[in-house]
Amino acid sequence: MTQSRASFSEQLADDIVRLIRSESLGPGDALESSRDLAKRFAVTTPTVREALRRLEATGVVELRHGSGTYIGPGIERTVLANPHRPRITRRSVIELAEARLVIEPGIAALAASARDAAALQRLEAATATALEPPVHGHRPALNFHVELAAASGNGLLRETLEALLHVRADEQTEIRFRYDDRQRDHAEHRDILAAVRDGDAAAAERLTREHLTTIRASLETADFGDVDGTDEEAAP
């Protein structure tokens, strides 16, 4: 791809983002077809598809085969994943768990202090849907830990945690795979929710720390031999 062509597709991608925002479209909303976008911007359909692939790489849109193009969660993010970042390692997975252990207990305490009714409803919904099976390969949109951060009442904390889980999505997937106890995970989420609902900041902080400490400990003993890019720490 020549530099001028790359620059053109980048510009078109920016134009599509401006269109999405001007029409107040949000995650899950359908975007007009590639053919219609090509007519709107007076370009070829392949050029539009190239721009959409750029946006797909950062989660701004989702291209669903046979269904169309939909707005993705990346449209609301100011921190986006690098699609060319190095492969994950055992160390990078553990570092994510450690970072969450530092950040999230304090977030839970703030959420318990805030006790915002609307935020609690979303947190309850996130807890309730956690054990639901994926629909067409997609899990429920609500993430317990992101909604816990939202319940803190601090928008920057919510954005920070969501961005962390987004840019380290591969590591987060590995954490979910290695800590394969969904029933226990769900029960611990329910305990944290109860503490937040009761306004018990100390309990919410303690339970969140214990929850993430358990996950962190499970990673220490996990076999990471099948992870691409695993570093020397995974060696026997």
C-alpha positions in Angstrom: 0.0 0.0 0.0 1.4 3.4 -1.0 1.7 6.1 1.6 -0.9 8.3 -0.3 -3.4 5.5 -0.4 -2.8 4.7 3.3 -3.3 8.4 4.2 -6.5 8.5 2.1 -8.0 5.5 3.9 -7.0 7.1 7.2 -8.8 10.3 6.3 -11.9 8.3 5.1 -11.8 6.4 8.5 -11.8 9.8 10.3 -14.7 11.0 8.1 -16.7 7.8 9.0 -16.1 8.4 12.7 -17.4 12.0 12.3 -20.5 10.6 10.6 -21.1 8.1 13.4 -20.9 10.9 16.0 -22.9 13.4 14.0 -25.7 10.8 13.8 -25.4 10.0 17.5 -24.8 6.3 16.8 -23.6 4.2 19.7 -22.3 0.7 20.3 -24.6 -1.9 18.7 -26.2 0.5 16.3 -26.0 -0.4 12.6 -23.9 1.6 10.2 -25.1 2.1 6.6 -23.7 -0.3 4.0 -20.3 0.0 2.4 -22.0 0.8 -0.9 -24.1 3.6 0.7 -21.0 5.0 2.4 -19.1 4.9 -0.9 -21.9 7.0 -2.5 -21.9 9.4 0.4 -18.2 10.0 0.3 -17.8 9.7 -3.5 -15.3 6.9 -3.3 -15.1 3.2 -4.3 -16.6 0.4 -2.2 -13.2 -1.3 -1.7 -11.8 2.0 -0.4 -14.6 2.2 2.2 -14.0 -1.4 3.2 -10.3 -0.6 3.7 -11.2 2.3 6.0 -13.7 0.1 7.9 -11.0 -2.5 8.5 -8.9 0.2 10.0 -11.7 1.1 12.3 -12.4 -2.5 13.1 -8.8 -2.9 14.3 -9.5 -0.5 17.1 -13.0 -1.6 17.9 -14.8 1.5 16.5 -16.8 -0.8 14.2 -17.6 -4.5 14.1 -17.9 -6.2 10.7 -20.3 -9.1 11.0 -20.3 -11.4 8.0 -23.7 -11.7 6.4 -25.2 -9.0 8.7 -23.4 -5.7 8.1 -21.3 -3.2 10.0 -22.2 -2.2 13.5 -20.8 0.4 15.9 -18.3 -1.1 18.3 -17.4 -0.1 21.9 -14.2 1.6 20.6 -16.2 4.6 19.5 -16.4 5.7 23.1 -12.8 5.1 24.0 -10.0 7.6 24.0 -7.4 4.9 24.6 -7.3 2.3 21.9 -5.5 -1.0 21.5 -2.4 -1.2 19.3 -3.3 -4.0 16.8 0.4 -4.6 16.2 1.5 -4.9 19.8 3.7 -7.9 20.8 2.3 -11.3 21.5 1.3 -12.0 25.1 3.6 -13.7 27.6 3.2 -15.3 31.0 4.7 -12.1 32.5 2.3 -9.8 30.6 -0.7 -11.8 31.8 0.4 -11.7 35.5 1.2 -8.0 35.1 -2.4 -7.3 34.1 -3.6 -9.2 37.2 -1.3 -7.3 39.4 -2.4 -3.9 37.9 -6.0 -4.8 38.5 -5.2 -5.8 42.1 -3.7 -2.3 42.7 -6.6 -0.4 41.0 -9.8 -2.2 41.7 -10.1 -2.6 45.5 -10.1 1.2 45.8 -12.6 1.5 43.0 -14.9 -0.9 44.9 -14.7 1.2 48.1 -15.6 4.3 46.1 -18.6 2.5 44.6 -19.8 1.5 48.0 -19.5 5.1 49.2 -21.3 6.5 46.1 -24.2 4.0 46.1 -25.7 5.5 42.9 -29.0 3.9 42.1 -28.6 3.8 38.3 -25.1 2.5 38.5 -26.2 -0.2 41.0 -28.8 -1.3 38.6 -26.2 -1.8 35.8 -23.9 -3.6 38.3 -26.7 -5.9 39.3 -27.4 -6.6 35.6 -23.7 -7.3 34.9 -23.7 -9.8 37.8 -26.9 -11.5 36.7 -25.8 -12.0 33.1 -22.3 -13.2 33.9 -23.3 -16.9 33.6 -25.4 -16.5 30.5 -24.0 -18.4 27.5 -22.7 -16.4 24.5 -25.3 -15.4 21.9 -24.0 -15.8 18.3 -20.5 -15.8 19.7 -21.0 -12.6 21.7 -21.2 -12.4 25.5 -23.5 -9.9 27.3 -22.1 -6.4 26.8 -22.0 -5.6 30.5 -18.7 -6.3 32.3 -18.9 -6.5 36.1 -15.5 -4.9 36.7 -16.2 -2.0 34.3 -19.6 -1.4 35.8 -18.0 -1.5 39.3 -15.7 1.2 38.2 -18.7 3.2 36.7 -20.4 2.8 40.1 -17.5 4.7 41.7 -18.9 7.9 40.2 -15.5 8.7 38.7 -15.7 8.7 34.9 -11.9 8.6 34.5 -11.6 5.5 36.7 -14.2 3.8 34.5 -12.5 4.8 31.3 -9.1 3.8 32.7 -10.3 0.3 33.7 -12.2 -0.2 30.5 -9.2 0.9 28.4 -6.9 -1.4 30.4 -9.1 -4.4 29.8 -9.4 -3.4 26.1 -5.7 -2.8 25.3 -4.9 -6.0 27.2 -7.8 -8.0 25.9 -5.6 -11.0 25.0 -4.2 -11.1 28.5 -7.6 -10.8 30.0 -8.8 -13.7 27.9 -5.9 -15.8 29.2 -6.9 -14.8 32.8 -10.4 -16.0 32.2 -9.1 -19.2 30.7 -6.6 -20.0 33.5 -9.0 -19.1 36.2 -11.7 -21.5 35.0 -14.1 -21.4 37.9 -17.0 -19.4 36.7 -19.3 -20.4 39.6 -16.8 -19.2 42.2 -16.1 -16.0 40.1 -19.8 -15.3 40.0 -20.3 -15.9 43.8 -17.4 -13.5 44.6 -19.0 -10.9 42.3 -22.3 -11.3 44.1 -20.5 -10.8 47.5 -18.8 -7.6 46.2 -22.2 -6.4 44.8 -23.8 -6.9 48.2 -21.1 -4.9 49.9 -21.5 -2.1 47.4 -25.3 -2.1 47.8 -25.0 -2.0 51.6 -22.6 0.9 51.4 -19.9 -1.1 53.2 -16.7 0.4 51.6 -14.3 -1.6 53.8 -16.0 -4.9 52.9 -16.2 -4.0 49.2 -12.5 -3.2 49.1 -11.5 -6.3 51.1 -13.7 -8.7 49.0 -12.4 -7.2 45.7 -8.8 -7.6 46.9 -9.4 -11.2 48.0 -11.1 -12.0 44.6 -8.2 -10.6 42.6 -5.6 -12.1 44.9 -7.1 -15.5 44.3 -7.0 -15.0 40.5 -3.4 -13.7 40.8 -2.4 -16.8 42.8 -4.0 -19.2 40.3 -1.9 -17.6 37.5 1.3 -18.3 39.4 0.7 -22.1 39.3 -0.8 -22.2 35.8 0.9 -23.9 32.9 1.6 -21.2 30.2 3.5 -23.5 27.9 0.8 -23.1 25.2 0.9 -19.3 25.1 2.5 -17.8 22.0 5.5 -15.6 22.8 5.8 -17.1 26.3 9.1 -15.8 27.9 11.8 -17.6 29.8 9.7 -17.6 33.0 7.5 -20.3 31.5 10.4 -22.6 30.9 10.4 -25.8 33.1 
